[in-house]
Amino acid sequence: MPRYASGKHALGISDRSGRAYRVRDLVKEWTGLLVGRDEFETKQPQLTPRRAVADPEALRNARPDRVEPAVEVLLEENAFKSGSSGSAVITVTEPGHSRETGDTVRFRSVSNFDGFTSSAIEYSTGYSITKIAGSGGAQSDSYSFNVSSSSSSETATTGNIRGGGANASAGPVTVSA
């Protein structure tokens, strides 16, 4: 088995400055250099960054997003406007609606106005609407429907009259929870 000298009188050369030091006074740096105790530099904290830990994003007992069912929307007071005299077209004002032409809308709790009865407007299978385009390509708050598409043959008596009452609502044909 090899034996080494004790080195109590041995000198070593610093890798950094080239000065002579006693071997027992030389210290090994993190870079692997043997240097004197007065030349020793500790490792900078930036050289050993903290371990990156994943940021938790998953939730315990998460529930997937669901599609909200269509619901009734309470219309503003007197949201219906009849067309000209003798016309069966009614225009509805519903701010912020996202309805498109061809959607089916059923009206509920409508009051009689301008020759139209509540039963004719509250047709059980609803009405296919026509979206009215806004000016300059903007979103319009109005759409229209034709009452003659139901079994009723009612038309406006005076024309261009607002009505329908304060509790009228518009929504899908069937309301589900």
Secondary structure, 3 states (H helix, E strand, C coil): CCCCCCCCCCEEECCCCCCEEEHHHEEECCCCCEEEHHHCCCCCHHHCCCCCCCCCCCCCCCCCCCCCCCCCEECCCCCEEECECCCCEEEEECCCCCCCCCCEEEEECCCCECCECHHHHCCCCCEECEECCCHHHCCCCEEEEEHHHCCCCCCCCCECCEECCCCCEEECCCCCC
